[in-house]
């Protein structure tokens, strides 16, 4: 049975997007050292393929990491700037995620920045990949501290851009969706709202989740997704269980408001469930597509623009709930 379990994990994930001392008498006068993240430095430069996108390299936890930063040319620095993290899928890249999400026009029109971090390679007994986000489940065995990495990136960005620290959001595809849930469970003092596209929660994230505030959650999923099945697997929770968790945590209505968009000529149905009347007027929303598989949907291929849905959803909220 153990060999079968390991084989199943490998098959599934391979399909993803996807100082000085002092005397005790002086102890009351000691100034605590700066957090470790304050000692991290980075080197940023425009990319050769888009001058408005910077690549920032840094050493975090003795690992060489980097992220891309999209900063609109007309960014209004007299206002606090919202931040959207965009996390790629397992084995994928930040640059690839940047291309197919295409958040740039929305960032230009809404005065926010987009951060595309790069996951670190994974080499464990269970799986091997060019990149991953450490969320438990099939990534058990990884010792990469991705929560602190994202926290460090937030701190670095805040030093060069006047970001709105109440409006930091995370979105992601597949493993990036898992990581968005993992962040809001483990870094909820900084993450205001999340969106997961074809992601879920691992049992480890689910069991240890301890958010500090009511949390808006958007899940976009396809019933034909065999990589992250709607009904779940032993190392990933089902989508209904995930939605139920956030509905209950946020004290929302038990039954959702449902909109059914059917397109019989194209052979698909889209169910949109919204759980309302939640604490702090947050919202839990599920967009479920009957024929979609493991992909980032667009208006052209599935009549749903995941990128538009993500920004339109998360931008309604800050750390305190619905923005009035």
C-alpha positions as CSV (number, residue, x, y, z in Angstrom):
1,X,0.0,0.0,0.0
2,X,2.9,2.4,0.8
3,X,4.4,2.0,-2.7
4,X,1.0,2.6,-4.3
5,X,0.5,5.8,-2.2
6,X,3.9,7.1,-3.2
7,X,3.3,6.3,-6.9
8,X,0.0,8.1,-6.8
9,X,1.6,11.2,-5.3
10,X,4.3,11.3,-7.9
11,X,1.8,10.8,-10.7
12,X,-0.5,13.6,-9.4
13,X,2.1,16.2,-8.8
14,X,3.9,15.6,-12.1
15,X,0.7,16.8,-13.7
16,X,0.5,20.2,-11.9
17,X,0.8,23.5,-13.6
18,X,0.4,23.5,-14.1
19,X,27.6,39.6,18.9
20,X,28.3,40.8,21.5
21,X,27.9,39.8,25.0
22,X,26.6,41.9,27.8
23,X,26.4,41.7,31.6
24,X,23.1,40.6,33.2
25,X,22.9,44.0,35.0
26,X,22.3,45.6,31.6
27,X,19.7,43.1,30.4
28,X,16.8,45.6,30.8
29,X,18.5,48.1,28.5
30,X,19.3,45.6,25.7
31,X,17.7,46.6,22.4
32,X,16.3,43.5,20.7
33,X,18.0,42.7,17.4
34,X,16.2,43.5,14.2
35,X,14.2,40.7,12.7
36,X,16.1,38.4,10.4
37,X,14.1,39.7,7.5
38,X,15.5,43.2,8.1
39,X,19.0,41.9,7.3
40,X,18.0,40.5,4.0
41,X,19.2,42.5,1.0
42,X,18.2,42.2,-2.6
43,X,19.4,43.2,-6.0
44,X,16.7,44.3,-8.5
45,X,17.0,45.2,-12.2
46,X,14.6,45.5,-15.1
47,X,14.2,42.3,-17.1
48,X,15.5,42.3,-20.7
49,X,12.0,41.2,-22.0
50,X,9.9,44.0,-20.2
51,X,11.4,47.1,-18.7
52,X,8.4,47.5,-16.4
53,X,9.1,44.2,-14.8
54,X,11.9,43.9,-12.3
55,X,13.6,40.7,-11.3
56,X,14.8,40.9,-7.6
57,X,17.3,38.3,-6.3
58,X,17.9,37.6,-2.7
59,X,19.3,35.0,-0.4
60,X,16.7,33.7,2.0
61,X,17.5,30.9,4.6
62,X,20.7,30.2,2.7
63,X,18.8,29.6,-0.6
64,X,19.0,31.8,-3.7
65,X,15.5,33.0,-4.4
66,X,13.9,35.6,-6.6
67,X,10.7,37.2,-7.6
68,X,9.4,39.4,-10.4
69,X,7.7,42.7,-9.6
70,X,5.3,44.4,-12.0
71,X,5.0,48.1,-11.3
72,X,2.7,50.1,-13.5
73,X,4.4,53.0,-15.2
74,X,1.8,55.4,-14.0
75,X,1.8,54.1,-10.4
76,X,0.4,56.8,-8.1
77,X,2.7,56.9,-5.1
78,X,0.6,59.5,-3.3
79,X,-1.8,56.6,-2.5
80,X,-1.2,53.4,-0.5
81,X,-0.6,50.7,-3.1
82,X,-2.4,47.3,-2.8
83,X,-0.2,44.2,-3.5
84,X,-1.3,41.1,-5.3
85,X,0.9,38.0,-5.0
86,X,0.6,35.6,-8.0
87,X,1.9,32.1,-7.3
88,X,2.7,29.6,-10.0
89,X,1.9,25.9,-10.1
90,X,4.0,23.0,-9.2
91,X,7.0,22.6,-11.5
92,X,6.1,25.8,-13.3
93,X,7.8,29.3,-13.2
94,X,6.9,32.8,-12.1
95,X,7.5,34.0,-15.7
96,X,5.1,31.5,-17.2
97,X,2.5,32.5,-14.6
98,X,3.1,36.1,-15.4
99,X,2.3,35.5,-19.0
100,X,-1.0,33.6,-18.7
101,X,-2.5,35.6,-15.8
102,X,-1.8,38.9,-17.5
103,X,-2.6,41.0,-14.5
104,X,-0.8,44.0,-16.0
105,X,-3.8,45.8,-17.5
106,X,-5.7,45.5,-14.2
107,X,-2.7,46.8,-12.3
108,X,-2.4,49.7,-14.6
109,X,-6.0,50.7,-14.3
110,X,-6.3,50.0,-10.5
111,X,-3.0,51.3,-9.1
112,X,-1.7,48.1,-7.6
113,X,1.5,46.1,-8.0
114,X,1.8,42.4,-8.8
115,X,4.5,40.1,-7.2
116,X,5.4,36.9,-8.9
117,X,7.7,34.8,-6.6
118,X,9.6,31.8,-7.9
119,X,9.2,28.6,-6.0
120,X,12.4,26.6,-5.1
121,X,13.3,23.2,-6.6
122,X,12.1,20.1,-4.6
123,X,14.1,16.9,-4.1
124,X,12.5,14.5,-1.6
125,X,11.8,10.8,-1.3
126,X,8.3,11.3,-2.6
127,X,8.7,13.8,-5.4
128,X,11.2,15.8,-7.5
129,X,10.4,19.0,-9.3
130,X,11.9,22.2,-10.7
131,X,9.8,24.2,-8.3
132,X,7.3,23.9,-5.5
133,X,5.6,25.7,-2.7
134,X,6.0,23.8,0.6
135,X,2.4,23.2,1.8
136,X,2.5,19.6,3.2
137,X,0.7,16.9,1.3
138,X,2.8,15.7,-1.6
139,X,5.5,18.3,-0.6
140,X,6.1,16.6,2.8
141,X,9.9,16.3,3.2
142,X,10.6,19.7,1.9
143,X,12.4,22.0,4.4
144,X,11.9,25.2,2.4
145,X,10.3,27.9,4.5
146,X,8.0,29.5,1.9
147,X,5.8,31.4,4.4
148,X,8.8,33.3,5.7
149,X,10.1,33.8,2.2
150,X,6.8,35.5,1.2
151,X,6.9,37.5,4.5
152,X,10.4,38.6,3.7
153,X,9.4,39.7,0.2
154,X,6.6,41.8,1.7
155,X,9.1,43.5,4.0
156,X,11.5,44.2,1.1
157,X,8.8,45.7,-1.1
158,X,7.5,47.9,1.7
159,X,10.9,49.6,1.9
160,X,10.7,50.8,-1.7
161,X,7.0,51.2,-2.4
162,X,4.3,52.8,-0.1
163,X,2.2,49.6,0.0
164,X,-1.1,49.4,1.7
165,X,-0.3,46.8,4.4
166,X,-4.0,46.2,4.9
167,X,-4.5,45.2,1.3
168,X,-2.0,42.4,0.6
169,X,-3.6,39.6,-1.4
170,X,-2.5,36.2,-2.6
171,X,-3.6,34.3,-5.7
172,X,-2.3,31.2,-7.3
173,X,-2.7,28.3,-9.7
174,X,-2.7,24.7,-8.5
175,X,0.2,24.4,-6.0
176,X,0.1,28.3,-5.9
177,X,-3.5,28.0,-4.8
178,X,-2.5,25.6,-2.1
179,X,0.1,28.1,-1.0
180,X,-2.4,30.9,-0.9
181,X,-4.5,28.9,1.6
182,X,-1.3,28.1,3.5
183,X,-0.3,31.8,3.7
184,X,-3.7,32.9,5.0
185,X,-3.5,30.1,7.6
186,X,0.0,30.9,8.7
187,X,0.5,34.6,7.8
188,X,-3.0,35.9,8.3
189,X,-1.8,39.1,10.0
190,X,-0.6,40.3,6.6
191,X,-2.9,38.5,4.0
192,X,-6.2,40.2,3.6
193,X,-7.9,37.9,1.1
194,X,-7.0,35.0,-1.2
195,X,-8.0,33.4,-4.5
196,X,-7.2,29.8,-5.5
197,X,-7.5,28.6,-9.1
198,X,-7.4,24.7,-9.3
199,X,-5.8,24.6,-5.8
200,X,-7.0,23.2,-2.5
201,X,-5.7,22.7,1.0
202,X,-3.5,19.8,2.1
203,X,-4.5,18.0,5.3
204,X,-1.5,19.7,7.1
205,X,-2.7,23.2,6.1
206,X,-6.3,22.3,7.0
207,X,-5.5,20.8,10.4
208,X,-3.1,23.6,11.5
209,X,-5.0,26.5,10.0
210,X,-5.3,29.4,12.5
211,X,-6.3,32.7,10.8
212,X,-6.5,35.8,13.0
213,X,-9.3,37.5,11.1
214,X,-12.4,36.6,9.0
215,X,-11.0,35.8,5.6
216,X,-12.5,36.3,2.1
217,X,-11.8,33.3,-0.1
218,X,-12.4,32.7,-3.8
219,X,-12.1,29.2,-5.3
220,X,-12.3,28.6,-9.1
221,X,-12.4,25.0,-10.0
222,X,-13.3,22.5,-12.8
223,X,-15.2,19.3,-12.3
224,X,-12.9,17.7,-14.9
225,X,-9.8,18.4,-13.0
226,X,-8.0,15.1,-12.4
227,X,-4.8,16.7,-11.0
228,X,-6.6,18.4,-8.1
229,X,-9.9,16.5,-8.1
230,X,-13.0,18.3,-6.8
231,X,-13.6,15.3,-4.5
232,X,-10.1,15.4,-3.2
233,X,-7.4,12.8,-2.5
234,X,-5.7,11.4,0.6
235,X,-3.1,14.3,0.4
236,X,-5.5,17.1,-0.6
237,X,-8.9,18.1,0.8
238,X,-12.0,18.1,-1.3
239,X,-13.3,21.4,-2.6
240,X,-16.6,21.1,-0.7
241,X,-14.7,20.5,2.5
242,X,-12.5,23.5,1.9
243,X,-15.4,25.8,1.2
244,X,-17.3,24.5,4.2
245,X,-14.2,25.2,6.4
246,X,-14.1,28.9,5.3
247,X,-17.9,29.3,5.4
248,X,-17.9,28.1,9.0
249,X,-14.8,29.9,10.1
250,X,-16.3,33.2,8.7
251,X,-19.7,32.5,10.2
252,X,-21.4,32.8,6.9
253,X,-24.9,31.7,5.9
254,X,-25.1,27.9,5.7
255,X,-26.7,28.0,2.2
256,X,-25.2,30.0,-0.6
257,X,-26.7,32.4,-3.1
258,X,-26.4,30.4,-6.3
259,X,-26.2,31.7,-9.9
260,X,-26.3,29.1,-12.7
261,X,-24.8,30.0,-16.0
262,X,-25.7,27.4,-18.6
263,X,-24.5,27.3,-22.1
264,X,-26.1,24.2,-23.7
265,X,-24.7,24.9,-27.1
266,X,-21.2,24.8,-25.7
267,X,-22.1,21.9,-23.4
268,X,-21.1,23.4,-20.0
269,X,-22.6,24.8,-16.9
270,X,-21.0,27.3,-14.4
271,X,-22.3,27.3,-10.9
272,X,-21.4,30.4,-8.8
273,X,-22.0,29.9,-5.1
274,X,-21.6,32.9,-2.7
275,X,-21.8,32.5,1.0
276,X,-22.8,35.8,2.5
277,X,-23.6,37.6,5.8
278,X,-20.2,36.6,7.1
279,X,-18.2,38.2,9.9
280,X,-16.8,41.6,8.9
281,X,-18.9,41.3,5.8
282,X,-16.4,39.1,4.1
283,X,-17.4,36.6,1.4
284,X,-16.7,33.0,0.4
285,X,-17.2,32.3,-3.3
286,X,-16.9,29.2,-5.4
287,X,-17.0,29.3,-9.2
288,X,-17.4,25.7,-10.4
289,X,-17.1,24.9,-14.2
290,X,-18.6,21.6,-15.4
291,X,-16.2,20.9,-18.2
292,X,-13.0,22.7,-17.1
293,X,-9.9,20.7,-16.2
294,X,-6.6,21.7,-14.6
295,X,-6.2,25.1,-16.2
296,X,-6.3,28.9,-15.7
297,X,-9.5,29.8,-17.4
298,X,-10.0,32.8,-19.7
299,X,-13.1,34.3,-21.3
300,X,-12.1,32.8,-24.7
301,X,-11.7,29.2,-23.5
302,X,-14.1,28.8,-20.6
303,X,-16.2,31.9,-20.5
304,X,-14.5,32.8,-17.2
305,X,-11.6,35.1,-16.8
306,X,-9.8,33.9,-13.7
307,X,-7.6,37.0,-13.6
308,X,-10.6,39.3,-13.7
309,X,-12.5,37.3,-11.1
310,X,-9.5,37.2,-8.8
311,X,-8.9,41.0,-8.7
312,X,-12.6,41.9,-8.7
313,X,-13.0,39.6,-5.7
314,X,-10.0,40.3,-3.5
315,X,-10.0,44.1,-4.1
316,X,-13.3,44.4,-2.2
317,X,-11.6,43.6,1.1
318,X,-8.8,44.6,3.5
319,X,-7.6,43.1,6.7
320,X,-10.7,44.5,8.5
321,X,-13.2,43.0,6.1
322,X,-15.3,44.6,3.4
323,X,-14.0,48.0,2.2
324,X,-16.8,50.6,2.6
